[in-house]
Amino acid sequence: MAQRIVARAGGARALWRAWSGKTLTLKSFVAHNFMDASVVAPAWALMEQGQISDEPAVWEAQERLGALSQPETGRLVPTCTQHSVLDSAENTTLLKLLPLRVKTN
């Protein structure tokens, strides 16, 4: 893990230069793990009813949706719910415009 952190920071030489005071570059890395609509839909439905799921995948989605909420039209609508469930017609159009290409080895 330490090797990965050093590599992401620009390698050992970059860290040495930063440590010796020659240069300092700050970087920020963000990763997003998209949730599938087949999990988001039941999670959101239960959240709307004030219920917590017993199914681990749906419960995890509920936890993430609760952390990702943003206000829209007087209620909290998590972004993932908006994009994967509520915007289904837009998603269908996007799939036609931007077809996914799966790489196979």
N, C-alpha and C positions, 0 to 999 in steps of 0.2 A: 504494500500500500504506500509506503514512503517513497518508493521509486516512482509510482504513478504521480504523486503530489509534486515531486521534484520535476518530473517531465512536464507536467501541466504548467509549472511555474517558469518554464523556459529552459530547463536543464541545469546541471550543476554549475556550468560557467556563469549563467545568468544569476544564479543565487549567490555565487562568489562575488560577482561584480556588485550586486546589491548590498551584500554584507560589507564589502570593503568601501562602500560609500561612493562608488563611481556612477552607478545608475540605480534607479529604483522605479519599477513599473508595477502598478497595481492592476490586477486582472480580476474579473468577476465571471464565474461560470454558472450557468443556469441550465438545469435539465428539467424537462417536463415529461411526465408519464401519463399519456392520455388514457382515459377509461373508455371501455366499450359500452355502447348504448344498451346492450343486453344486460349489463349490470347497473348502469346509471338509471334506467327507466324504473325498475322495481325499487331501487334505493330512494329515488326522488318521490315515488308514489307513497312509500311508507313514511317518508319525512313529512309529506303534506298531511298525513293522517296523525302525525305525532308518535309514530311507532318506530321501534328499533328492530332490525332484522336479526334472526337467529343464524342466518346463513353467513359464514365468515366473509365471503367476497362482497356480498351486498352490504354487510355491516361496515367493511372497510371503505366501500364507496360512500356510504352515509357519512362517515367520519371526514373523508376528503371533501365531500360536497359542503359540509358544514363549515369547513375552513376556507372554501373558495367562494363563498357567497358574495354577491354584489346586488345592490338595490335596483329593482326594475319594476315599474308599474305598481308601486305600493306594496310589493312583497319581495322577499329575498329569493332570487333565482340564481343558483350556482351557475357559473360560466359553462361548466361541462354539461349540465343539464340543458342549458340554452342551446348549445351547439350540437349535442348528440341526440337530444330528444325533441326539443321544441322547434328546432330548425330543420326538421327532417326533409321537407320539400327542397330547401336550399341545399342540403347535403346531397340529395339525389341529382340536382342540377350540377353541383360541383364535381360529382363522380363522373358525369358525362363529359364535362369540360376538361377535367384533370384526372384522367384514368390512372389508377395506381398500377405501378409496374412492380411485380414481385421478381426479385432476382433469385434464380435457381442455379445451383452449382452442378 
